[in-house]
């Protein structure tokens, strides 16, 4: 079906616009890049390739995002690895970030 993500800056209480995001798929012993883009003004990234069954990784460039705000961060990158079992379902991966922490969950 579809894959989407949404990045929210919990430090500022607003969407995280301009975060570089890369989607990779685990293939054998390596990760193969599938797509790269940046989050929009609402912190969203849509239009990612429809996933097939397998293991995927979303890599969020939190370092460049916080550097653009003039803010130091402990986590220059956040990688979220997840498994797609049923490609017919929608897969939404939200990320909540601050300079010194992050959280994620399977959204709807």
N, C-alpha and C positions, 0 to 999 in steps of 0.2 A: 504494500500500500504506500505509505509515505513515511518520511523521516524529517523531523524538525527539531530546532533547539531555540531556547530563549535565555538570554543572559541578563541578569538583574544585578546591579551594583547595590549591595545592602549597606555599604558605607555612606553612599550619597542618597539612597532611597529612590533610585530611578533606573530606567533601562540602561544597559551598558552598550552604547552605540560605538561602532567602529572596532569591535574586537575581532582580530583575525581568527578564523576557525578553519581547521583542516579535518576532513573525514578520510580515514584509512580503513582498509579491510585486511584482516589477518589471513594470509595465504601461506600455508606451510610454515616456514620459519621466519617469514618476513611480513612487514606491513606494506601494503600497496596503496598509494594515494588515489583517492577517487574524486575528491572535490576540494576546492579552497574558495573561501569568500570572507566577507566581513559582515558583522551584524548591522542591521539597519538602525534607524533612529529610535525604533521601539525595542532594540536589543534582540530582534528576531532574525533567524536565518531559515529561510524556506527554500524550496527548490532543490533540496539535496536529492541525490539519486535514490530511487526506490530500493530498499535493501532486499537482498535474498537471504536465506538462512545462512548464519555464520556469525563471526565475531568481528566487531567494529570498534574503532577508536575515534573519538572526537578530541582534537587537540585545540585548546583555547589559548590564544596569545595574550595572557593577562599582563605580562611584562610590558609590551608595547602600549596596551590600553592604559595602564596606570602611569606609565612614563608620560603619555600624552596629557595626563591630568596633573603632572608634576608631583606625583605621589610615589614614594618607594613602596615596593611590595616584597613579601617574603616568597611568594609563589610566582615566578616568571612565566610559568606555563601550567595549565591544568589539563590532564589527560583523563578522559572518562572512557573506560572500556566496557562494552556491553554486548550481549548476545541477542541476536534475532532468531527466534525459533519459528514464528509464524509470520511470514512476509505479508500476509493479508491484513494484519493489524497495523494501526497507526502507531508509530514509535516517536515519542516526544521526550527529549532529554533537556530539562531545564538546568541552568547553572546559576547559583547564587554566589556572588563573589564580593570580597572585601580585600583590602591590602594584606590581611593576615589570616584569612580563612576562606573556605568555600564549602558548598554543600550542593548535592545533586540528588535527583530521584527520578523515577520513571513517571512522567506526566501523562496527560491524556489529550 
